């Protein structure tokens, strides 16, 4: 089982969730994806869950809680795929990861099925989601924990807008290296026949007018301190600075807008980087 939250580790919240899970399924193996999601940042949690969940073994239960609407009208949700279960609030946090595997069923968790005492309306992570995840890990079918529903909130981050050679996207995550992860899928350059080493015009943050940057396969294909565009390991295009911080360079954070002007016919290659 994996856990992804914005709870941090200074308080006992994560430990309390794990205690509930282990009381229901003592043999559960618990893996922390992260508890350092920025507070209330559903988009960041969705990205980190989506980029890692597919790597886990078949049958894994993924428990994710970034829940600014706790106690409100959003549904407590289980998404079932052929490979895994995703448990958490119905606010877009789970959808991108689950859709990557193919959603087969969705269930609204029934409170009485998961916890025998009164549920705290401020801590569904412990009193509702953790019990559901523990029961799933112990082998209970999701249909015994809730009622099937046909609708759920779509992905927390929107699709880019594409019009001809203009692509308008946005930053969905900034990693600790300052790389700007966009919502532009890696398939875009493949479908447009873009070659590594070619130049792509970018407009974002402090770059007020379109400027050529290198579309690189690796950071080492750019000079130290050079701004570049690459395909990140999470499967999205990223704006980076080789051995630098693109977020600081461009003055962009999550939610910032990125505009790309794609070259025609694969684009002209920039001069290669020469080693000294």
HELIX and SHEET records of a PDB file:
HELIX    1   1 UNK A   13  UNK A   24  1                                  12    
HELIX    2   2 UNK A   42  UNK A   53  1                                  12    
HELIX    3   3 UNK A   95  UNK A  101  1                                   7    
HELIX    4   4 UNK A  111  UNK A  114  1                                   4    
HELIX    5   5 UNK A  124  UNK A  124  1                                   1    
HELIX    6   6 UNK A  125  UNK A  129  3                                   5    
HELIX    7   7 UNK A  130  UNK A  137  1                                   8    
HELIX    8   8 UNK A  142  UNK A  144  5                                   3    
HELIX    9   9 UNK A  187  UNK A  191  1                                   5    
HELIX   10  10 UNK A  219  UNK A  221  5                                   3    
HELIX   11  11 UNK A  246  UNK A  250  1                                   5    
HELIX   12  12 UNK A  264  UNK A  266  5                                   3    
SHEET    1   A 7 UNK A  31  UNK A  34  0                                        
SHEET    2   A 7 UNK A   2  UNK A   5  1                                        
SHEET    3   A 7 UNK A  60  UNK A  65  1                                        
SHEET    4   A 7 UNK A  84  UNK A  89  1                                        
SHEET    5   A 7 UNK A  76  UNK A  81 -1                                        
SHEET    6   A 7 UNK A 103  UNK A 109 -1                                        
SHEET    7   A 7 UNK A 146  UNK A 148 -1                                        
SHEET    1   B 8 UNK A 161  UNK A 163  0                                        
SHEET    2   B 8 UNK A 166  UNK A 174 -1                                        
SHEET    3   B 8 UNK A 180  UNK A 185 -1                                        
SHEET    4   B 8 UNK A 236  UNK A 241 -1                                        
SHEET    5   B 8 UNK A 227  UNK A 231 -1                                        
SHEET    6   B 8 UNK A 207  UNK A 216  1                                        
SHEET    7   B 8 UNK A 199  UNK A 204 -1                                        
SHEET    8   B 8 UNK A 257  UNK A 261 -1                                        
END                                                                             
